[in-house]
């Protein structure tokens, strides 16, 4: 039996929600280990649709323990609002099914405001963030001035910590020509929400170690995708945390030995939200068709996603940087009916052929994709639940992707419905 890490193998929005929900049914514990409420998962269970941004997917299933790890930056007000939305849908979130790491960093209103100021600023400051304060909160974490969840349990010590935080932020605000923040306002913001979030607080690292020693199945749920990793992604157009599989250990407090299987999620094509390089992006009618068929709009922001052909070079790099054992390939049905499908197998840069994506920002903007054309299929794949249900050309496409990325397809998704999934290898069984 293997504990499983699920990571996006592209730029996020790969369809992790459905796959994580399918796996969470088999898991005992589901852990979020990075990011914040900037990434959304849509779960469809029966006739109910749940949209989660911060809470681990397991929280909607009876008998599962959901854990928000120390690698997550937590907006306490967003958490309370999400819990209330689930309550309205009949899902009770209590200490019985949710725990939050006591050392998780908090997102405050000043973080959200700073994020929005930067995104609306002049040239060179726009990254394409969701303006939810995630980046500024991580900055304060590594700057050793952050307010953490445990600090809400010690309100008498909070004023000194707020002063240290504002010594930095008020200097920034003066640079933007904004009025300085008063310590009392930040104190009230935190004190007012403390009673609503402290009941969930726990030493998550210890709790997870106990669950592991009790042979419980643990599912580590990543947000966004490996190509948005702050180290291994398309920097600076990335998120502010590590999104690769290794962060599952750091962001939960468990050692790397607790990870047994890494499942990467990849669409049968490619999408990206926000700014940054996208070598296979389509600006023609084909890109529009893919976007319409795939309903390519962000769960959290509603932003239209950029669409393009599958980039095997980038997914191959994600396979290596995350140690991916197998891929869940999603949205194959979106490609139904195309006469020809293209796959990027390499790049050209200044007359040189590359088999990897360069780290240089200038080079990333200039690479030209090298395409391999694959015959499409006319029979539908939508709803297929076995290889026998798939057209021969669709199977050839999947097999070619496996060859190019250096990893097998462990699951194949053929519609948003959770049962429309072809299982090759169950990650929990290694």
Residue pairs with C-beta under 8 A, 6 or more apart in sequence:
1 215
1 217
1 260
1 428
1 429
1 430
2 260
2 261
2 427
2 428
2 429
2 430
3 212
3 217
3 218
3 219
3 220
3 258
3 259
3 260
3 261
4 23
4 27
4 217
4 218
4 219
4 220
4 260
4 261
4 262
4 263
4 427
4 428
5 220
5 222
5 245
5 248
5 259
5 261
5 262
5 263
6 16
6 19
6 20
6 23
6 219
6 220
6 221
6 222
6 263
6 265
7 222
7 225
7 226
7 243
7 244
7 245
7 262
7 263
7 264
7 265
7 318
7 322
7 324
8 14
8 16
8 222
8 223
8 224
8 225
8 226
8 227
8 228
8 243
8 264
8 265
8 266
9 225
9 226
9 227
9 264
9 265
9 266
9 315
9 318
9 319
9 322
9 324
9 327
10 225
10 226
10 227
10 266
10 267
10 270
10 271
10 272
10 311
10 314
10 315
10 318
11 224
11 225
11 227
11 228
11 234
11 270
11 271
11 272
11 273
11 276
11 278
12 39
12 223
12 224
12 225
12 228
12 273
13 225
13 267
13 271
13 273
13 296
13 298
13 299
13 305
14 225
14 265
14 266
14 267
14 330
15 265
15 267
15 328
15 330
15 331
15 413
15 416
16 41
16 221
16 222
16 265
17 40
17 41
17 42
17 43
17 52
17 57
17 299
18 43
18 44
18 330
18 413
18 416
18 418
18 421
19 263
19 265
19 328
19 330
19 411
19 413
20 30
20 41
20 57
20 219
20 221
21 43
21 44
21 45
21 57
21 60
21 418
22 411
22 418
22 421
23 219
23 263
23 427
23 428
24 30
24 57
24 58
24 61
24 64
24 219
25 61
26 217
26 426
26 428
27 58
27 64
27 217
27 218
27 219
27 428
28 64
28 65
28 211
28 216
28 217
28 218
29 58
29 64
29 65
29 66
29 67
29 208
29 211
29 216
29 217
29 218
29 219
30 56
30 57
30 58
30 59
30 64
30 65
30 66
30 67
30 218
30 219
30 221
31 56
31 66
31 67
31 68
31 69
31 208
31 218
31 219
31 220
31 221
31 248
31 252
32 54
32 55
32 56
32 66
32 67
32 68
32 69
32 72
32 221
32 223
33 69
33 71
33 72
33 220
33 221
33 222
33 247
33 248
33 250
33 251
33 252
34 69
34 71
34 72
34 222
34 223
34 241
34 242
34 243
34 247
34 251
35 72
35 73
35 134
35 222
35 223
35 224
35 239
35 241
35 243
36 54
36 72
36 73
36 74
36 75
36 107
36 132
36 133
36 134
36 137
36 223
37 53
37 54
37 75
37 78
37 79
37 82
37 132
37 134
37 300
38 53
38 129
38 130
38 132
38 134
38 223
38 224
38 239
38 300
39 53
39 223
39 224
39 299
39 300
40 51
40 52
40 53
40 298
40 299
40 300
41 51
41 52
41 53
41 57
41 299
42 49
42 50
42 51
42 52
42 299
43 49
43 50
43 51
43 52
43 57
43 60
44 50
44 416
44 417
44 418
45 60
45 61
45 418
48 89
50 60
50 86
50 89
50 91
51 85
51 299
52 59
52 60
52 82
53 78
53 82
53 299
53 300
54 68
54 72
54 74
54 75
54 78
54 79
54 82
55 66
55 68
55 79
55 82
55 83
55 86
55 93
55 98
56 66
56 67
56 68
56 221
57 66
57 221
58 64
58 65
58 66
58 97
58 219
58 221
59 66
59 86
59 91
59 93
59 97
59 98
60 86
60 91
64 97
65 97
65 98
65 99
65 211
66 97
66 98
66 99
67 98
67 99
67 100
67 101
67 204
67 207
67 208
67 252
68 74
68 98
68 99
68 100
68 101
68 104
68 200
68 204
69 101
69 104
69 204
69 208
69 251
69 252
69 253
70 101
70 103
70 104
70 204
70 205
70 251
70 252
70 253
71 241
71 242
71 247
71 250
71 251
71 252
72 101
72 104
72 251
73 104
73 105
73 106
73 107
73 133
73 134
73 137
73 138
73 141
73 241
74 100
74 104
74 105
74 106
74 107
74 149
74 197
75 106
75 107
75 112
75 132
75 133
76 106
76 107
76 149
76 152
76 190
76 193
76 194
76 196
76 197
77 193
78 107
78 132
79 100
79 197
80 193
80 196
80 197
83 93
86 93
87 93
94 199
95 199
95 200
98 200
99 200
99 201
99 202
99 204
99 207
100 149
100 197
100 200
100 201
100 202
100 204
101 149
101 201
101 202
101 203
101 204
101 205
101 253
102 148
102 149
102 150
102 201
102 202
102 203
102 204
103 148
103 149
103 150
104 148
104 149
105 137
105 138
105 140
105 141
105 146
105 147
105 148
106 137
106 146
106 147
106 148
106 149
106 151
106 152
106 190
107 132
107 133
107 134
107 137
108 133
108 137
108 147
108 186
108 189
108 190
109 133
109 189
110 133
110 136
110 169
110 181
110 186
111 133
111 134
111 136
111 137
111 140
112 131
112 132
112 133
113 133
114 133
114 136
114 169
114 172
115 129
115 131
115 132
115 133
115 134
115 135
115 136
116 131
117 176
117 178
118 125
118 126
118 127
118 129
119 125
119 126
119 127
119 128
119 129
119 131
126 275
127 135
127 236
127 237
127 238
127 274
127 275
127 276
128 237
128 273
128 274
128 275
128 276
129 135
129 274
130 300
130 301
134 239
134 240
134 241
135 239
135 240
137 146
137 240
138 240
138 241
139 240
140 146
140 147
140 165
140 168
143 168
145 161
145 164
145 165
145 167
145 168
146 165
147 158
147 161
147 162
147 165
147 190
149 197
149 198
149 201
150 201
151 157
151 158
151 161
151 190
152 158
152 190
152 191
152 193
152 194
152 197
152 198
153 194
153 198
153 201
155 187
155 190
155 191
155 194
158 187
158 190
158 191
159 183
159 187
162 183
162 186
162 187
163 183
165 186
166 180
166 181
166 183
166 186
169 181
170 180
170 181
173 179
173 180
173 181
174 180
204 252
204 253
205 252
205 253
205 254
206 253
208 218
208 252
208 253
208 254
208 258
209 253
209 254
211 218
212 218
212 254
212 258
217 428
218 254
218 258
220 245
220 248
220 252
220 259
222 243
222 245
222 247
222 248
223 243
224 239
224 243
225 243
225 318
226 232
226 233
226 243
226 244
226 264
226 317
226 318
226 321
226 322
227 233
227 234
227 238
227 314
227 318
228 234
228 238
228 239
228 243
229 238
229 239
229 241
229 242
229 243
229 244
229 321
230 238
230 239
230 240
230 241
230 242
230 243
231 242
231 244
232 242
232 244
232 317
232 321
233 239
233 243
234 276
234 277
234 357
234 364
235 359
235 361
236 361
237 274
237 275
237 276
237 277
238 276
241 247
241 251
242 250
242 251
244 318
244 321
244 322
245 259
245 262
245 322
245 323
245 324
246 256
246 322
246 323
248 254
248 259
249 255
249 256
249 258
249 259
260 430
261 325
261 326
261 427
261 428
261 430
262 322
262 323
262 324
262 325
263 324
263 325
263 326
263 327
263 328
263 410
263 411
263 427
264 315
264 318
264 319
264 322
264 324
264 326
264 327
264 328
264 407
265 327
265 328
265 330
266 310
266 315
266 318
266 327
266 328
266 329
266 330
266 405
267 294
267 310
267 329
267 330
267 331
267 334
268 310
268 329
268 330
268 331
268 332
268 334
268 335
268 397
268 401
269 290
269 294
269 307
269 308
269 309
269 310
269 331
269 334
269 335
270 278
270 280
270 281
270 307
270 308
270 309
270 310
270 311
270 314
271 291
271 294
271 296
271 305
271 306
271 307
271 308
272 278
272 281
272 305
272 306
272 308
273 298
273 301
273 303
273 305
273 306
274 303
277 364
277 365
277 367
278 306
278 308
279 308
279 311
279 314
279 344
279 347
279 357
279 367
279 368
279 369
280 308
280 309
280 310
280 311
280 342
280 344
280 369
281 287
281 306
281 307
281 308
282 290
282 307
282 308
282 309
286 338
287 306
287 307
287 308
288 307
290 296
290 307
290 334
290 335
291 304
291 305
291 307
293 334
294 307
294 331
294 334
296 304
296 305
296 307
297 303
297 304
297 305
298 305
309 341
309 342
309 343
309 344
309 369
309 371
310 342
310 343
310 344
310 401
311 343
311 344
311 369
312 343
312 344
312 345
312 401
312 404
312 405
313 344
313 345
313 346
313 347
313 354
313 355
313 356
313 357
314 344
314 357
315 327
315 404
315 405
316 404
316 405
316 406
317 356
317 357
318 324
319 327
319 405
319 406
319 407
320 406
324 407
325 407
325 410
325 427
326 407
326 408
326 409
326 410
326 411
326 424
326 425
326 427
327 401
327 402
327 405
327 407
327 408
327 409
327 410
327 411
328 409
328 410
328 411
328 412
328 413
329 398
329 401
329 409
329 411
329 412
329 413
330 413
331 413
332 381
332 394
332 397
332 398
332 412
332 413
332 414
333 380
333 381
333 382
333 383
333 384
333 414
333 415
335 341
335 376
335 381
335 394
335 397
336 377
336 378
336 379
336 380
336 381
336 382
337 376
337 377
337 378
338 376
339 375
339 376
340 373
340 374
340 375
340 376
341 373
341 374
341 375
341 376
341 397
342 371
342 372
342 373
342 374
343 371
343 372
343 374
343 400
343 401
343 404
344 369
344 370
344 371
344 372
345 370
345 371
345 372
345 404
346 353
346 354
346 355
346 369
346 370
347 353
347 354
347 357
347 367
347 368
347 369
347 370
348 354
348 367
348 368
348 370
349 358
349 363
349 366
349 367
349 368
350 366
353 370
354 367
357 364
357 367
358 364
358 367
372 400
374 393
374 396
374 397
374 400
375 393
375 396
376 393
377 391
377 392
377 393
377 394
377 397
378 391
379 391
381 389
381 390
381 391
381 394
381 414
382 414
382 415
382 420
383 389
383 414
383 415
383 417
383 420
384 390
384 412
384 414
384 420
384 422
385 414
385 419
385 420
385 421
385 422
386 422
387 395
387 422
390 422
398 409
398 412
401 409
402 408
402 409
408 424
408 425
409 424
410 423
410 424
410 425
410 426
410 427
411 421
411 422
411 423
411 424
411 425
412 421
412 422
412 424
413 420
413 421
413 422
414 420
414 421
414 422
